[in-house]
Amino acid sequence: MLFINDRYIRDISKDEARRLEVFEKQYHEYMDYFEQAYSQDEYGYYDEMKSSANSKAPTVAPASPPKDPRICMEL
């Protein structure tokens, strides 16, 4: 079932549900990456992160933007 602002819109197919799950997972991974990268840059850690790229210190893993944004428009 598809709800927007707690209002029932329609039932969705299994394929649409699967595509939405994949999109949502990719979106959350991307936003987590973006927020971590932004907060590091905001507090001056970005230059330090770049200069210590060869160190063993943990860095933020890159994440791609979601690959199927059309699913949101199709629904």
C-alpha positions as CSV (number, residue, x, y, z in Angstrom):
1,M,0.0,0.0,0.0
2,L,1.2,3.5,-0.8
3,F,0.5,6.3,1.7
4,I,1.5,9.9,1.4
5,N,1.1,12.1,4.5
6,D,-0.9,9.2,6.1
7,R,-3.4,9.2,3.3
8,Y,-4.0,5.9,1.4
9,I,-3.2,6.4,-2.3
10,R,-3.2,2.9,-3.9
11,D,-1.8,-0.6,-3.7
12,I,1.6,-1.1,-5.2
13,S,2.9,-4.1,-7.0
14,K,5.7,-6.3,-5.6
15,D,8.1,-4.9,-8.2
16,E,7.3,-1.3,-7.2
17,A,7.7,-2.3,-3.5
18,R,11.1,-3.9,-4.2
19,R,12.3,-0.9,-6.2
20,L,11.2,1.5,-3.5
21,E,13.1,-0.6,-0.9
22,V,16.2,-0.5,-3.0
23,F,15.8,3.2,-3.6
24,E,15.3,3.9,0.1
25,K,18.3,1.9,1.1
26,Q,20.5,3.7,-1.5
27,Y,19.1,7.1,-0.4
28,H,19.8,6.5,3.3
29,E,23.4,5.3,2.5
30,Y,24.0,8.4,0.4
31,M,22.5,10.8,2.9
32,D,24.5,9.2,5.7
33,Y,27.7,9.7,3.6
34,F,26.8,13.2,2.7
35,E,26.0,14.2,6.3
36,Q,29.3,12.7,7.6
37,A,31.3,14.4,4.8
38,Y,29.6,17.7,5.3
39,S,30.0,17.7,9.1
40,Q,33.7,16.8,8.7
41,D,34.2,19.7,6.2
42,E,32.2,22.1,8.4
43,Y,34.4,21.5,11.4
44,G,37.6,21.7,9.5
45,Y,38.3,17.9,9.3
46,Y,38.1,17.7,5.5
47,D,41.7,19.1,4.9
48,E,43.0,16.8,7.6
49,M,41.2,13.9,6.1
50,K,42.7,14.6,2.6
51,S,46.2,15.1,4.0
52,S,46.0,11.8,5.9
53,A,44.5,9.7,3.1
54,N,47.4,7.2,3.3
55,S,47.1,6.9,7.1
56,K,45.2,4.1,8.8
57,A,42.7,6.5,10.3
58,P,39.1,5.8,9.4
59,T,37.5,7.8,6.6
60,V,34.0,8.1,5.3
61,A,33.2,5.5,2.7
62,P,32.0,7.0,-0.6
63,A,28.4,6.4,-1.6
64,S,26.7,6.9,-4.9
65,P,23.4,8.9,-5.3
66,P,20.3,6.7,-5.6
67,K,20.2,5.0,-9.0
68,D,16.4,4.8,-9.7
69,P,14.8,8.2,-8.7
70,R,12.1,7.7,-11.3
71,I,10.3,5.2,-9.0
72,C,9.2,8.2,-6.9
73,M,7.8,10.0,-9.9
74,E,6.1,6.9,-11.3
75,L,4.1,6.4,-8.1
